[in-house]
Amino acid sequence: MTAAADVVTAIVETAIVVGLLAFAAALGVVFKATRLRNSIYRYRVDADQTVDFAHSQSDQITRPLTDGHLEIPPAVPSGAAVFLALRIRPKLPGFWFEPYVTIDSAQHRLRQPFERGGAGHRYIDLSALVQAGDRTIRLTGNYLDIPDQSAVLYSLPHRADLDHQRILVIGAHPDDPEIAAFGVYADRDAYVVTVTAGEAGELGPFERFGGARAYHEKGRNRSWNSVTVPMLGGLAIDRTANLGYFDGTLEAMRENPKTPVHSLNSAAESLDAFGYAHDPKLLESRVGRPATWSNLVADFEHLVTAIQPDVLVAPYPRLDAHPDHKLSTVALLEALKNLDWRRGSLLLYTNHLGSSDRYPFGNAGDLVSLPPGVDGIYFEGIVSHPLDAELQHRKHLALDAMIDLRPNIQWDSPRSVAKALKNSLKARLTDNQTNYFQQAVRANELFFEVSVASLYEPGVVEKLVRH
């Protein structure tokens, strides 16, 4: 009996030790995952978000917010972008789970996500509800508190009339126009122009070609995507173009404007390799034409002259972290000034916010918030363009048609399966992932508006471009 009891005691003690070690390991995983989850914010999440409305024609109305209830007065126009400035407080679970505010009206329910542990002043986008005629709203905090307070409503008119003006959407890489502005260009008088073939980066399914040929095939396929996928948004094939410049080379081009560059990976040297437009009027004659900054600016001059756009949609250089995105717009601004073009509006977007790769926060179907972690953003208006459920579904299908956005998961060996499962688990634990099906398919698309005429005022271009 004594020996048996000793065995039982040893087993129990071993189980306790193993359990404690497993518990400690689990705590370690949770602690590390929490740190990784919070490291995606490159700014203080407990600081007030500040937005400078000074250059806009915004109206401000202070309203009581009691128990989450808000009445929007008739003085707030339905055609404007509407934001509610209020204070939030984090709850303990909100440091692990992504907090959000549920916005309810008689007919609609929307969600506005925020960063984990977010505290202080934030902005709730009420544009879609006001545009739908909703005036009585209830806000509910999830993993955060909304104290009773006097909140400020900002209403911002804008000049862009998307249903009656001609639109030119510019993206640095294939899929950028779809990520940022599919809802804006779909079924409208619009053109979509992509600057580069997007041939650099991970090869995914193109690995099988090997060497430089793999990157050439990737560029060829992505360039084809860029001119055909907009057809899913109702655009004719003769309203799209890819200029054929090379991924990751715009910085080098700008440093030496007349010196040609070649593709970093595919060995292509001429814009003929990837450039394409079904309507030849969208591209200048380019037989053997080199990739230079001067040629890129000239291409934009040609496009603006040929298309005569009223609304130009492009990356916001100061907000977007990717050099190709920044410099695509810088080249466009040079072209507009060379033409002395003063008509219409710029609608500026960001697909790679410098302060957090996970922006916009939340899930598919949520609202895109004003970009956090950046002070002094220059704008004259804001366009928060609503996407109903059907348009969100169409946008999802357009992104899925882009070969580079599809997950590269191989199931051809136990090792590849284990790797895929490990990566999936890591992404779930840390939430440190870029998933455009989650981040881009939203209830709205958000743009900062600047009139083209303002580009000729002292200091405006510098405010748009400076880091």
Summary of the structure (lengths in Angstrom):
residues: 467
radius of gyration: 25.1
end to end distance: 77.3
largest distance: 99.1
contacts: 1571
relative contact order: 0.14
helix: 38%
strand: 22%
